[in-house]
Each structure stands twice: as structure tokens, then as C-alpha cells.
Amino acid sequence: MVQIWTREEYYKRKGDVGIYWKDNCPFCDIENQKWQIVWEWKNWFLIHNMFPYSWTEKHIMAVPYEHKLYSTDLNDEELLEMKDIYKFVKEYFWDEKYFSCTRESIANRSVEHIHMHFIPGKLQWKYIRKMLENQWFPIVQELDTTKKIF
């Protein structure tokens, strides 16, 4: 079983770090993360999220070995390999629904290293909003909890 912690624990452990850049990037510290790796390719690895948004060990992330900020920084070989990642993820979740998103380095992310989240289940707008607000995205709309989005 994979050890997971809450997002609150993540922020507590992170302390005053603010944003992880290349010099202190947790994704670049492969040796200390070997125990979490689900699958490896030449340019990418899939890893369990130790601090999952979904509070389950099935929350995984695809991370390129080379430290990159944007998807436009990926080379052709890395982009082609993404196809294999998506095939693996589909098999990993089998018939379970999952949500995915790419976290590019635009501003105010906790880790400035491009990565893709694959999260089991379906995230509700209220949770996505909270996640975005916690990462300093300016959200100006009031949340209407009476409407169903799905």
C-alpha cells in the first residue's frame, strides 16, 4: 500500500518554501521517489501522488524526467510518449471514471515542473474551485451551489 497524506499535511510539510523551482524540485529528486513510481518510460514516469486531491492512492501523476515548465517545452519524443502514458492510464483505471488535468507552469503552482494528474472519480466544481483558490487563482464569480454541473 502506498503512503498518502492530506493536502493540509502537504502545506504543513512544505512550510515557507512557497514554490518548488528547479533547484529544489521534488519531481527531479527521483532517488527519493522510487518507491512511489507506478511505471516508467524513457522520458516520463508515473508516480503516486503522496498528497492526492482525491484522498486515494489511485491518484497518479505523469512527470517528465527532464525538468520542463510548459508543454511547449516538450520535444517530439516526449510528446509521442504521451500516447503510451494515456494508454497505460486507461488500463490502470480500467472501467473506473477518472479526471485528468495538466499542470503547466503558468503562475503560482506549488511545483514549477510540468506534470499531468489522473484522479479517480469525478471532481465537483466546488472542489476544483477550492483547489484553484488555494493556488491563488483569481476567481470572481460567486459559487452557485443550487445548480448541478453534471
Backbone hydrogen bonds, N-H to C=O, Kabsch-Sander energy under -0.5 kcal/mol:
donor,donor_aa,acceptor,acceptor_aa,energy
5,W,50,M,-3.6
10,Y,6,T,-1.7
11,Y,7,R,-2.4
12,K,8,E,-2.1
13,R,9,E,-3.0
14,K,10,Y,-2.5
15,G,11,Y,-1.5
17,V,14,K,-1.8
19,I,17,V,-1.3
20,Y,110,S,-3.1
21,W,19,I,-0.6
24,N,21,W,-1.3
25,C,22,K,-0.8
29,D,25,C,-0.6
30,I,28,C,-1.7
32,N,29,D,-0.6
33,Q,30,I,-2.0
34,K,30,I,-0.7
34,K,31,E,-0.6
36,Q,33,Q,-2.2
37,I,33,Q,-0.7
37,I,34,K,-1.0
38,V,46,L,-3.1
39,W,46,L,-1.1
41,W,44,W,-3.0
45,F,63,V,-2.0
46,L,39,W,-3.1
47,I,61,M,-2.7
48,H,36,Q,-1.9
49,N,59,H,-2.8
50,M,48,H,-0.7
55,W,52,P,-0.6
59,H,56,T,-1.5
60,I,58,K,-0.7
60,I,118,F,-2.2
61,M,47,I,-2.6
62,A,116,M,-2.3
63,V,45,F,-2.7
65,Y,43,N,-2.6
68,K,66,E,-0.5
73,D,70,Y,-1.6
74,L,71,S,-1.3
79,L,75,N,-2.4
80,L,76,D,-2.7
81,E,77,E,-1.9
82,M,78,E,-0.9
82,M,79,L,-0.6
83,K,79,L,-0.5
83,K,80,L,-1.2
84,D,80,L,-0.6
84,D,81,E,-0.5
85,I,81,E,-1.7
86,Y,82,M,-2.6
87,K,83,K,-1.9
88,F,84,D,-2.5
89,V,85,I,-2.8
90,K,86,Y,-2.1
91,E,87,K,-1.9
92,Y,88,F,-2.8
93,F,89,V,-2.4
94,W,90,K,-1.0
96,E,93,F,-3.0
99,F,119,I,-3.3
101,C,117,H,-1.7
103,R,101,C,-0.5
103,R,115,H,-3.7
104,E,102,T,-0.9
105,S,69,L,-2.4
106,I,104,E,-1.6
112,E,20,Y,-3.0
113,H,111,V,-1.7
114,I,68,K,-3.0
115,H,103,R,-1.4
116,M,62,A,-2.4
117,H,101,C,-3.2
118,F,60,I,-2.7
119,I,99,F,-3.6
121,G,97,K,-3.1
127,Y,124,Q,-0.7
128,I,124,Q,-2.3
129,R,125,W,-3.1
130,K,126,K,-1.8
131,M,127,Y,-2.6
132,L,128,I,-2.7
133,E,129,R,-2.9
134,N,130,K,-2.3
135,Q,131,M,-0.7
135,Q,132,L,-0.8
136,W,133,E,-1.7
137,F,132,L,-2.2
139,I,137,F,-0.8
140,V,138,P,-0.6
144,D,142,E,-0.5
145,T,143,L,-0.9
147,K,144,D,-0.8
